[in-house]
Amino acid sequence: MAAFRFSHTPIDSAALRGELADPACGGYAAFEGWVRNSNEGQPVRRLEYEAFEALALREGERIVAEALVRFGVAHAACVHRIGELAVGELAVWVGVSAAHRDEAFRACRYIIDEVKHRVPIWKKEHYLNGDSGWVNCERCASAPRDAPADEPVAHRHVHDHA
Amino acid sequence: MSAPAATAFPGVPPLFGLVLTGGRSRRMGHDKATLTYGDASPQLERAMALLAPRVARAYVSVRADQADDPLRARFPQIPDTVPNLGPIAGLLAAQARHPEAAWLVLACDLPLLDEMTLAHLVRQRAPARAATAYRSSRDGLPEPLCAIYEPRSRESVAAYVAAGRDCPRKFLLSADTLLLDEPNPRALDNINTPAEYGSAMQQLKDTGASAVPRNITVQYYALLREQAGRRSEALVSHARTAAELYAELASRYPFSLAPEVLRVAINAEFREWSAPLADGDTAVFIPPVAGG
């Protein structure tokens, strides 16, 4: 099985754990990311994950391969959900098996941190109040810098990102 | 979205464009307006094509004795009124002709000038200042020949020339000029000698220079998918790089994300904004990610 993959159906973490079993390993560490019922004070109803799968699979594989080399662990894998998820569902799973616990913990932490920063996956939150927003995208929309205060507002909007 | 600069707003002077072609091209030994790069069109034609969609009207600035030149005669002209003054003569004549307009003044010898650099200048234009210009990435000084001069600069330009001065860069230094950082540090390299021409030719070759249109597929994800209103499209584009392609798309769709927060992928691998595009490429602009 590929070390990084997507799932469009609920993730079975017990089955995934079985894939990492190895008599040479004395330690197994896993991380599960769950859909939380709020974000930055906003009550969340559900989430939607979308990925640029062709590149995400390559980048995900690179991250797992880096973890194997960097921490010398025996096996590692990561599965990320795609599509609509309800509160409480498992969104991402990372598992690592290794001779000893220390490298298993560290490799597990490395993989989830890198996946969050590097893999082209996007999360849209749907809030209880009916609003929705793409996490990390809605507030980085840039306004023109140095626009004079007396410039009409309509003018600024039209010039945005032209 | 329509071309932003062609849209008038109350209180904001209309933006007109002026391509300067009155230089003597002495060091080049050949009229720079007619120079071509690869199979691309002459420099003047290229400059006008870049400029025209961003301004309400576009003119060519000529010396009085150039009016009948066939290449220049294809465009509306503004002849210099003061001879032997250099590029500032073009601005002086244009401001006299249309004192109500702001002028985007462009040299015709900028073969590396790209869509993104012009779009950024127009977007960041500060009508309440005298001028908006780029700060050179080489010496930190204003670049006067890819800059916007507001109507409020007209009297000081005239006074500057009347005082016997003619350096447009020093004029910008003395005026209330908004200085911007260049999005592409080589875009304003100008070409004065055959050696510089050769170097620019090579640079353009390296980045897939020619004006040959390419078949490009663009895929959209997440916020950009929603703002483009589609998952993918096949298009024929003159964009030479990923940066030029994004500028082209951003003029068509109401994208809220600036290039600075995006990453680029071509054929499902991360690439630089300056990456050249080839026929058949698939491009993706990657909004800030949020896995986990």
Interface residues (C-beta under 8 A of the other chain):
Chain A: G33 Y49 E50 A51 F52 A54 L55 R58 E59 H80 A91 V92 I112 V115 K116 H117 R118 V119 P120 I121 W122 K123 K124 W134 V135 N136 C137 E138 C140 A141 S142 P144 R145 D146 A147 P148 D150 E151 P152 A154 H155 V158 H159 D160 H161 A162
Chain B: M1 P4 T7 F9 P10 G11 V12 A119 V122 R123 Q124 R125 A126 P127 A128 R129 L178 L180 Q219 Y221 A222 L223 R225 A250 S251 P254 F255 S256 L257 A258 E260 V261 A265 A268 E269 F270 V284 I286 P287 P288 V289 A290 G291 G292
